[in-house]
Amino acid sequence: MSSRLFGSLISAQIPRAAVFAAVRPAIDRIAWQQPVFATTAVRLYAKKSKDNKKKSHVETKAASVSADQDDQEEFARHFNEKETLEKFDKLISQLKEHLSVIRMGRANPSLLDNVRVRIEHSHFSLKDLAQVTVRDPQTLLVTVHDADYTSAVDKSIRDAGLNLNPIIDNKAIRVPIPKPSKESRDKMAKLVSTTGEQSKHKVRSLRQDGMKQLKQDYKHHSADEIKKLEKTVQNLTDKYNKAIDELLKAKIKEIQS
């Protein structure tokens, strides 16, 4: 029997409704399965998107923490060039102030600024116990607030290394300023040199502190940066030592003239 004839017989014997009824379950099954795959794909995509967002958030947070750590390390650096320079400047200002007190042949209250008075087991600044004024161009007048301390003040002025011989006059003390002799000039020049050496010692201490701080900061700088900063510290040391020498030279010249 030919295939055409067999098809005709099938078409004639089986109604279309029966054929449709036979294949309907298969069609429904296919139709029902398609949304499952689509939903699964959407869920997988959503999960992947959520994971990406979570990963991005973690990376952002990690970057923020790293930045904070960098800021903390920056803040934790020990060497500060500006602060070091300010300390050098302050040292020179103090030296100028001390040298200004050392005067020859003229009455000036600042001459006694550094005198310390011993009373029993304590030491006090002369300015806390008395008032110092100029009586005449060659004499200072020290008025002691409490007469009981007059002898102690007198002794402290004598022992201050200023080549002064005070005279007690009732409740006050007269301090004649002698015309400078060669001996007194030499003594004052020696005092100036001692004061200058103390300032140079402070300069060396500042240099040591700066170098120590730079060693602690190695992790923050490259080797070239460290060398550059070390050179800066050394240049400051040389500069301020030279400034001290110039101040001492000028003061000694003033004393000896």
Helices and strands as residue ranges (DSSP letters): H 3-13, H 16-75, H 81-101, G 109-112, E 116-119, E 122-125, H 126-129, E 130-136, E 139-144, G 147-149, H 150-158, E 167-169, E 172-176, H 182-216, G 218-220, H 223-256
